[in-house]
Amino acid sequence: MITMETLHPQYLKTPNGIPSFVVLPIEEYEQLIEDYNDLTIIKERREETKMSLSELKQNLLKNNV
């Protein structure tokens, strides 16, 4: 997971010196998007019923997967 310590942002400023854009290396941007997607999936699945590994194996065998 990417952290503030591993990001290398460059700030683009207006003529008045106010930051208005951030530029990131493409690898860092892609990692941020991947982390965001992972966290979104975790949030969506948080309420799902949990099962043990043995239950999962039994279900897979039962359904011939």
C-alpha distances in whole Angstrom, upper triangle without the diagonal:
4,7,10,11,9,11,15,16,20,22,25,28,31,35,35,31,29,26,26,23,20,19,16,16,15,12,10,12,11,8,8,11,9,6,10,12,10,10,14,15,14,16,19,19,19,23,24,26,24,26,26,26,29,30,28,30,33,32,31,34,36,35,35,32
4,7,8,6,7,11,13,16,19,22,25,28,31,31,28,26,22,22,20,16,16,12,13,13,11,8,10,10,7,7,10,10,8,10,13,12,12,15,17,17,18,21,22,22,26,27,29,28,30,30,29,33,34,31,33,36,35,34,38,40,38,39,35
4,5,5,7,10,12,16,17,21,23,27,30,29,26,24,21,21,19,16,16,13,14,15,13,10,12,13,10,9,13,13,10,12,15,15,14,17,19,18,19,23,24,23,27,28,31,29,32,32,32,35,36,34,36,39,38,37,40,42,41,42,38
4,5,5,8,9,13,14,18,20,24,27,26,23,21,18,19,17,13,14,12,14,16,14,11,12,15,12,11,14,15,13,14,18,18,17,19,22,21,22,25,26,26,29,31,34,33,35,35,35,39,39,37,39,43,42,41,44,46,45,45,42
4,6,8,10,14,16,20,22,25,28,28,24,23,20,21,19,16,16,13,14,16,15,12,14,16,14,13,17,17,15,17,20,20,19,22,24,24,25,28,29,28,32,33,36,34,36,36,36,40,41,38,40,44,43,42,45,47,46,46,43
4,7,10,13,16,19,22,26,28,29,25,24,20,21,19,15,14,11,11,13,11,8,11,13,11,11,15,15,13,16,19,18,18,21,23,23,24,27,28,28,32,33,35,34,36,36,35,39,39,37,39,42,41,40,43,45,44,44,41
4,6,10,12,16,19,22,25,25,22,21,17,18,15,11,10,8,9,11,10,7,9,12,10,9,13,14,13,15,18,18,18,21,23,23,24,27,28,28,32,33,36,35,37,37,37,40,41,38,40,44,42,41,45,47,45,45,42
4,7,10,13,16,20,22,23,20,19,15,16,14,10,9,6,7,11,11,8,10,13,13,12,15,17,16,18,21,22,22,24,26,27,27,30,32,32,35,37,39,38,40,41,40,44,44,42,44,47,46,44,48,50,48,48,45
4,6,10,13,16,19,20,16,15,12,13,10,6,6,5,8,11,12,9,10,14,14,12,15,18,17,18,21,22,22,23,26,27,27,30,32,32,35,37,40,39,41,42,42,46,46,43,45,48,47,46,49,51,49,49,46
4,7,10,13,16,17,14,13,10,11,8,6,5,7,9,12,14,12,12,16,17,15,18,21,20,21,24,25,25,27,29,30,30,33,35,35,39,40,43,43,45,46,45,49,49,47,49,52,50,49,52,54,52,52,49
4,6,10,13,13,10,9,6,7,6,5,6,9,12,15,17,15,14,18,19,17,19,22,22,22,25,27,26,27,30,31,31,33,36,36,39,41,44,44,46,47,47,51,51,48,50,53,52,51,54,56,54,54,51
4,7,10,11,9,8,6,6,5,6,8,11,14,16,19,17,16,20,21,19,21,24,24,24,26,29,28,29,32,33,33,35,38,38,41,43,46,46,49,50,50,53,53,51,53,56,54,53,56,58,55,56,52
4,6,7,5,5,4,5,7,9,11,15,18,20,23,21,20,23,25,22,24,27,27,26,29,31,31,31,35,36,35,37,40,40,43,45,48,48,51,52,52,56,56,53,56,58,57,56,59,60,58,59,55
4,5,5,5,6,6,9,12,14,18,21,23,26,24,22,26,27,25,26,30,30,29,31,34,33,33,37,38,37,39,42,42,45,47,50,51,54,55,55,59,58,56,58,61,59,58,62,63,60,61,58
4,5,7,10,10,13,15,17,21,23,26,29,27,26,29,31,29,30,33,33,32,35,38,37,37,40,42,41,42,46,46,48,51,54,54,57,59,59,62,62,59,62,65,63,62,65,66,64,65,61
4,6,9,10,14,16,19,22,25,27,30,28,27,31,32,29,31,34,34,32,35,38,37,37,41,41,40,42,45,45,48,50,54,54,57,58,59,62,62,60,62,65,63,62,66,67,65,66,62
4,6,9,12,14,16,19,22,25,27,25,24,28,29,27,28,32,31,30,33,35,34,35,38,39,38,40,43,43,46,48,51,52,54,56,56,60,59,57,59,62,60,60,63,65,63,63,60
4,6,9,12,15,18,21,24,26,24,22,26,27,24,26,29,29,27,30,33,31,32,35,36,35,37,40,40,42,45,48,48,51,53,53,57,56,54,57,59,58,57,61,62,60,61,57
4,6,8,11,14,18,20,22,20,19,22,23,20,22,26,25,24,27,29,28,28,32,33,32,34,37,37,40,42,45,45,48,50,50,54,53,51,53,56,54,53,57,58,56,57,54
4,7,10,14,17,19,21,19,17,21,22,19,20,24,24,22,25,28,27,27,30,31,30,32,35,36,38,40,44,44,47,49,49,53,52,49,52,55,53,52,55,57,54,55,52
4,7,10,14,15,18,16,14,17,19,16,17,21,21,20,22,25,24,25,28,29,29,30,33,34,37,38,42,42,45,46,46,50,49,47,49,52,50,49,53,54,52,52,49
4,7,10,12,14,12,11,14,16,13,15,18,18,18,20,23,22,23,26,27,27,29,32,32,35,37,40,40,43,44,44,47,47,44,47,50,48,47,50,52,50,50,47
4,7,9,12,10,9,13,14,13,14,17,18,18,20,22,23,24,26,28,28,30,32,33,36,37,41,40,43,44,43,47,47,44,46,49,47,46,49,51,49,49,45
4,6,8,6,6,10,11,10,12,15,15,16,18,20,20,22,24,25,26,28,30,31,34,35,38,38,40,41,40,44,44,41,43,46,44,43,46,48,46,46,43
4,6,5,6,9,10,11,13,14,16,17,19,20,21,23,25,26,27,29,31,32,35,36,39,38,40,41,39,43,43,40,42,45,44,42,45,47,45,45,41
4,5,5,6,9,10,11,12,14,15,16,18,20,21,23,24,26,27,29,30,33,34,37,36,38,39,38,41,41,38,40,43,41,39,43,45,42,42,38
4,5,5,6,9,10,11,12,14,15,16,18,20,21,23,24,26,27,28,32,32,35,34,36,36,35,38,39,35,37,40,39,37,40,42,40,40,36
4,5,5,6,9,10,10,12,14,15,16,18,20,21,22,24,26,27,30,31,34,33,35,35,34,38,38,35,37,40,39,37,41,43,41,41,37
4,5,5,6,9,10,11,12,14,15,17,19,20,21,23,25,26,29,30,33,32,35,35,35,38,38,35,37,40,38,37,40,42,40,40,37
4,5,5,6,9,10,11,12,14,15,17,18,20,21,23,24,28,28,31,30,32,33,32,35,35,32,34,37,35,34,37,39,37,37,33
4,5,5,6,8,10,10,12,14,15,16,18,20,21,22,26,26,29,28,30,30,30,33,33,30,32,35,34,32,36,38,36,36,32
4,5,5,6,9,10,11,12,14,15,16,18,20,21,24,25,28,28,30,31,30,34,34,31,33,36,35,34,37,39,37,37,34
4,5,5,6,9,10,10,12,14,15,17,18,20,23,24,27,27,29,30,30,33,33,30,32,35,33,32,35,37,35,35,32
4,5,5,6,9,10,11,12,14,15,17,18,22,22,25,24,26,27,26,30,30,27,29,32,30,28,32,34,32,32,28
4,5,5,6,9,10,11,12,14,15,16,20,21,23,23,25,26,25,29,29,26,28,31,30,29,32,34,32,33,29
4,5,5,6,9,10,11,12,14,15,19,20,23,23,25,27,27,30,30,27,30,32,30,30,33,35,33,34,30
4,5,5,6,9,10,11,12,14,17,18,21,21,23,25,25,28,27,25,27,30,27,27,30,31,29,30,27
4,5,5,6,9,10,11,12,16,16,19,18,20,22,21,25,24,22,24,27,25,24,28,29,28,29,25
4,5,5,6,9,10,10,14,15,18,18,21,22,22,26,25,23,26,28,27,26,30,31,29,31,28
4,5,5,6,9,10,13,14,17,18,21,23,23,27,26,23,26,28,26,26,30,30,29,30,27
4,5,5,6,8,11,11,15,15,18,20,20,23,22,20,23,25,22,22,26,27,25,26,23
4,6,5,6,9,10,13,13,16,18,18,22,21,19,22,24,22,22,26,27,25,27,24
4,6,5,8,10,13,14,17,20,21,24,23,21,24,26,24,25,28,29,27,29,27
4,6,7,8,12,13,17,19,21,24,22,20,23,25,22,23,27,27,25,27,25
4,6,5,9,10,13,16,17,20,18,16,20,21,19,20,23,23,22,24,22
4,6,9,9,13,15,17,20,18,17,21,22,20,22,25,25,24,27,24
4,7,9,12,16,18,20,18,17,21,22,20,21,25,24,24,26,25
4,6,9,13,15,17,15,14,18,18,16,18,21,21,20,23,21
4,7,10,13,15,12,12,16,16,14,16,19,19,18,21,20
4,7,10,12,10,10,13,14,13,15,18,18,18,21,19
4,7,8,6,7,10,11,10,12,15,15,16,18,17
4,5,5,6,9,10,11,12,14,15,17,18,17
4,5,5,6,9,10,11,12,14,15,16,15
4,5,5,6,9,10,11,12,14,15,15
4,5,5,6,9,10,10,12,14,14
4,5,5,6,9,10,11,12,11
4,5,5,6,8,10,10,10
4,5,5,6,9,10,10
4,5,5,6,8,9
4,5,5,6,5
4,5,5,6
4,6,8
4,6
4
